[in-house]
Amino acid sequence: MISSPEKVAVAVIGASGYTGGELARLLSIHPTAQLVAVTSRQYAGQKMTKVFPSLRGICDLSFEEPAIEDICRRAEIIFTAVPHKTAMLVAPQILAAGKKLIDLSADFRLDDAATYEQWYEPHSAPEYLAEAVYGLPELYRDDIKKARLIANPGCYPTSIILALAPLLRARVIDVTTIIADSKSGTSGAGRGAVISSLYCEVADGFRPYKVGGVHRHIPEIEQELGKLHGSAITITFTPHLLPVSRGILSTIYARLKEDVTAEQIAGLYATMYGREEFVRLLPAGGIPATQYVRGSNYCDIGFCLDRRAGRIIVMTAIDNIVKGASGQAIQNMNLLCGFPEHTALAAPAFFP
């Protein structure tokens, strides 16, 4: 299968996980992109609809072995939805072929190879870290448009960075007091069979995990927050597992440096996000909730001032698979190709 002349040919390497399935779903309604190849070593030769029955009548592709040279001949834009360390192995070949790469793993999110290796494993393609563009459109839109390698942000980082960006740029919070308390649906753990993600382990319960500054998203969050502030930042971040399939709710606390009004804070958010298509600023007293963004590419943001404690509390809700992964990747592709940014992403949330 080849793309029609008016469409951009797209391939997904590692398409059998949740993010791969979501990419296929969104690309199926994209009017100017055509999915021409999906790979999976585990399911090679099988129809995608066997692995994702939800795509029946929508995507008739079969999974292939990840033959990079062949895929580069057929596709102009390539998504890698593969585990960490796998993307760095195929990126040099893809980029050498003159193709654009949008990577949904963590392999190119960190600027420094030593930091990556401290939190993950040895990096086999560190020469590409300097040119990789962090794919958060609300912050790096102009750079994304010119990139050939885009590092799609993590889900937790997306929810936290968008929450704090206006406050950090305005320097109205004490950065030594930032605490991020985040909760994610179980799809954030991936599709593999893991005991801690089984229904009986998750249903009717609620628990934190990777407590004490050990979650791998921490260096990514701190890197981007530090850029916004202009100096290094260390945060306290605790993730929790929700007994739901998808969604992230982040509640972030910080001490205010000065006596600012709620109207002034609202003005900072409106200045930064007032024209953003996928950031919805809630009215005063508005509280975001995962069920209102489920299945959508929106990030809902609300805040409250705790005058007694001298703190601001910022709350965000996103769908971890859409704005936290595949939807944001499509948003980046749209920017890269010059398509309207909302293409294939304008649908409202699933409700109820």
C-alpha positions in Angstrom: 0.0 0.0 0.0 1.3 3.5 -0.8 -0.1 6.8 0.1 -2.3 8.7 -2.3 -0.6 11.8 -3.9 -2.4 14.2 -1.7 -1.6 12.4 1.6 1.5 12.0 3.7 2.5 8.4 4.2 2.9 7.4 7.8 4.2 4.3 9.6 4.1 3.2 13.2 7.0 1.1 14.6 5.8 -0.9 17.6 2.0 -0.5 16.9 0.6 -3.3 19.1 0.5 -1.4 22.4 -2.0 1.1 23.6 -0.3 4.1 22.1 0.1 2.3 18.7 -3.6 1.4 18.7 -4.5 5.0 19.5 -2.2 6.3 16.7 -4.0 4.0 14.3 -7.4 5.2 15.5 -6.5 8.9 15.1 -4.7 8.5 11.8 -7.8 6.7 10.4 -9.7 9.9 10.6 -6.8 12.2 9.4 -7.7 13.6 6.0 -4.1 14.4 4.9 -2.1 11.5 6.4 -2.3 7.8 5.4 -1.1 4.9 7.6 0.8 2.6 5.3 2.7 0.3 7.7 2.4 -1.0 11.3 5.1 -3.2 12.9 5.1 -5.7 15.7 7.5 -8.6 16.2 5.0 -10.4 18.4 2.1 -10.2 16.0 3.8 -10.1 12.6 1.6 -11.4 9.9 -1.6 -10.9 11.9 -4.3 -8.3 11.1 -4.3 -5.2 13.3 -8.0 -5.8 13.8 -7.2 -9.1 15.6 -5.2 -7.3 18.2 -7.5 -4.2 18.2 -11.0 -5.3 17.4 -12.1 -1.7 17.9 -10.4 -1.0 14.5 -12.6 -3.4 12.5 -13.7 -1.7 9.3 -11.3 1.1 10.0 -7.8 -0.2 9.5 -7.1 -3.3 7.3 -3.3 -3.3 7.7 -1.4 -6.4 9.0 1.5 -6.2 11.4 4.9 -6.5 9.8 8.4 -7.2 11.1 10.2 -3.9 11.7 12.2 -3.8 8.5 13.4 -0.3 8.8 14.9 0.1 5.3 11.6 -1.0 3.6 9.5 1.2 5.9 11.6 4.2 5.1 11.0 3.6 1.4 7.2 3.7 1.9 6.7 6.3 4.6 7.7 10.0 5.1 6.7 10.3 8.8 7.6 7.5 11.2 6.3 7.1 14.7 8.3 4.9 17.1 5.9 3.6 19.9 8.5 1.2 21.3 10.1 0.6 24.7 12.9 2.7 25.9 16.3 1.9 24.3 14.6 0.5 21.2 14.0 3.8 19.5 17.6 4.8 19.8 18.6 1.7 17.8 16.4 2.5 14.8 16.6 6.4 14.8 20.0 6.7 13.1 18.8 4.6 10.1 15.5 6.5 9.9 17.1 9.9 10.0 19.9 8.9 7.5 17.1 8.0 5.1 15.8 11.6 5.3 12.6 10.7 7.1 11.0 12.6 10.0 10.8 10.7 13.3 8.4 11.2 16.2 9.5 9.1 19.1 7.0 8.3 21.9 9.7 6.7 24.1 12.0 8.6 26.5 15.1 8.0 24.4 15.4 11.5 23.1 13.6 13.6 25.7 16.6 14.4 27.9 19.3 16.8 26.7 22.1 15.1 28.5 23.3 11.6 27.8 24.7 11.1 31.3 21.3 12.0 32.9 19.6 9.6 30.6 22.0 6.8 31.5 21.6 7.6 35.2 17.8 7.0 35.0 17.5 4.5 32.2 20.5 2.7 30.5 23.4 3.4 28.2 22.5 5.5 25.2 23.6 4.3 21.8 22.8 7.4 19.9 23.7 10.4 22.1 24.8 12.5 19.1 21.1 13.0 18.3 20.1 14.4 21.7 21.2 17.9 20.9 18.9 18.2 17.8 15.9 16.4 19.2 13.0 18.9 19.8 10.9 18.3 22.9 7.4 17.9 21.5 5.3 20.0 23.7 3.6 22.3 21.2 2.4 24.9 23.7 6.1 25.6 24.5 8.1 24.6 21.4 5.7 25.1 18.4 8.2 27.0 16.2 11.0 24.5 16.8 8.7 21.5 16.2 7.8 22.9 12.7 11.5 22.7 11.7 12.5 19.5 13.4 13.4 16.1 11.9 13.4 14.4 15.3 10.7 15.1 17.8 10.8 13.6 21.3 7.1 13.3 22.3 6.7 14.2 26.0 5.8 11.7 28.7 2.2 11.8 30.1 3.0 12.9 33.7 5.4 15.5 32.5 2.8 17.0 30.1 0.3 17.4 32.9 2.8 19.0 35.3 4.8 21.2 32.8 1.6 22.8 31.4 0.4 23.4 34.9 3.5 25.3 36.1 4.8 27.0 32.9 2.9 30.4 33.4 3.9 30.6 37.1 7.6 29.8 36.4 7.9 32.3 33.6 6.4 35.0 35.8 8.6 33.9 38.8 5.7 34.1 41.3 6.4 30.8 43.1 9.2 29.5 45.3 10.6 26.7 43.1 12.1 24.9 46.1 8.5 24.1 47.4 7.0 22.4 44.3 5.2 19.2 45.1 3.4 17.2 42.3 0.9 14.6 43.3 -0.3 12.7 40.2 -2.8 9.9 39.5 -2.9 7.8 36.4 -5.2 5.2 34.9 -3.7 1.7 34.4 -3.1 2.1 30.6 -0.1 4.2 31.5 1.7 1.0 32.5 1.3 -0.4 29.0 -0.4 -3.5 27.6 2.0 -6.1 28.8 0.8 -8.7 31.4 2.0 -7.3 34.7 0.6 -8.5 38.0 0.4 -5.0 39.5 -1.9 -4.0 36.6 -4.3 -6.9 36.7 -7.9 -6.1 37.4 -8.0 -7.8 40.8 -4.9 -5.9 41.9 -6.2 -2.5 40.8 -10.0 -2.5 41.2 -11.5 -1.1 44.5 -8.0 0.3 45.5 -5.8 3.3 45.2 -2.1 3.4 45.8 1.1 5.4 45.2 4.1 3.8 43.5 7.7 4.6 42.9 7.7 6.9 45.9 10.8 8.9 47.0 12.1 10.6 43.9 12.7 7.4 41.8 10.2 7.7 39.0 11.9 8.0 35.6 9.8 11.0 34.5 11.4 13.2 37.2 14.5 14.3 35.2 12.3 15.1 32.2 10.0 17.2 34.4 12.9 19.0 36.1 14.7 19.6 32.8 11.7 21.4 31.3 10.7 23.3 34.4 14.3 24.4 34.8 14.3 25.9 31.3 11.1 27.8 32.0 12.6 29.2 35.2 16.1 29.7 34.0 17.8 27.6 36.7 17.8 24.1 38.0 14.7 22.9 39.8 14.2 19.9 42.1 10.7 18.7 42.7 8.9 16.2 44.8 6.8 13.9 42.6 4.6 11.1 43.7 2.6 9.1 41.1 -0.5 7.0 42.1 -2.4 4.3 40.3 -6.1 4.9 39.7 -8.5 2.0 39.2 -9.6 3.4 35.8 -8.4 2.6 32.2 -7.2 6.1 31.2 -6.7 9.6 32.4 -4.2 11.6 34.5 -5.1 14.1 37.3 -2.2 16.1 38.6 -2.4 18.3 41.7 0.7 20.6 42.1 1.5 22.7 45.2 3.9 25.6 45.5 4.4 28.5 47.9 3.7 31.9 46.4 6.7 34.4 46.5 4.5 37.4 46.7 0.9 38.5 47.4 -0.8 38.0 44.1 -4.5 38.0 43.4 -6.5 35.2 41.8 -7.2 37.6 38.9 -3.5 38.2 38.4 -2.8 34.4 38.3 -5.7 33.9 35.9 -4.2 36.6 33.7 -0.8 34.7 33.6 -2.6 31.6 32.3 -4.8 33.5 29.9 -1.7 35.2 28.4 0.1 31.9 27.8 -2.8 29.7 26.9 -5.7 31.9 25.9 -5.2 31.0 22.2 -4.2 27.4 22.6 -6.6 24.9 21.0 -5.9 22.1 23.4 -5.5 23.9 26.8 -8.8 24.7 28.4 -8.7 27.1 31.3 -11.4 26.5 33.8 -13.4 29.5 35.3 -12.7 30.5 38.9 -13.5 27.6 41.2 -13.5 25.1 38.3 -12.0 21.7 39.2 -10.7 19.5 36.3 -11.6 15.8 36.2 -10.4 13.0 34.0 -13.9 12.1 32.8 -14.2 15.4 31.0 -11.1 14.9 28.9 -11.3 11.1 28.3 -10.6 10.3 24.7 -9.7 13.9 23.8 -6.5 15.8 23.3 -7.4 18.5 25.8 -5.6 19.5 28.9 -8.0 21.1 31.5 -6.4 23.5 34.0 -7.8 25.0 37.2 -6.2 26.6 40.2 -7.0 27.6 43.8 -5.1 30.0 46.1 -4.7 28.7 49.7 -4.3 32.0 51.5 -3.9 30.4 54.9 -0.9 28.4 53.8 0.4 30.9 51.3 0.3 28.3 48.5 -1.2 27.9 45.0 -2.7 24.6 44.0 -2.8 23.9 40.3 -4.8 21.0 38.9 -4.7 19.5 35.5 -6.5 16.6 33.8 -5.5 14.9 30.5 -6.1 11.6 28.8 -2.7 9.9 29.2 -3.0 8.0 25.9 -4.1 11.0 23.9 -2.7 14.4 25.0 -0.2 12.3 27.1 1.0 10.3 24.1 -0.6 9.6 20.7 -2.8 12.7 20.4 0.2 14.9 21.2 2.2 12.9 18.6 -0.4 13.6 16.0 -0.4 17.3 17.1 3.4 17.3 16.5 3.0 15.7 13.1 0.4 18.3 12.1 2.9 21.1 13.0 5.7 19.3 11.2 3.7 18.9 8.0 2.0 22.3 8.0 -1.4 20.8 8.6 -4.0 22.6 10.8 -2.9 21.7 14.3 -6.3 20.4 15.3 -6.6 17.9 12.4 -8.0 14.6 13.6 -7.9 15.9 17.2 -10.9 18.1 17.4 -13.3 15.5 18.8 -14.8 16.2 22.3 -14.2 13.8 25.1 -16.0 10.5 25.6 -18.8 11.1 28.2 -20.0 9.4 30.2 
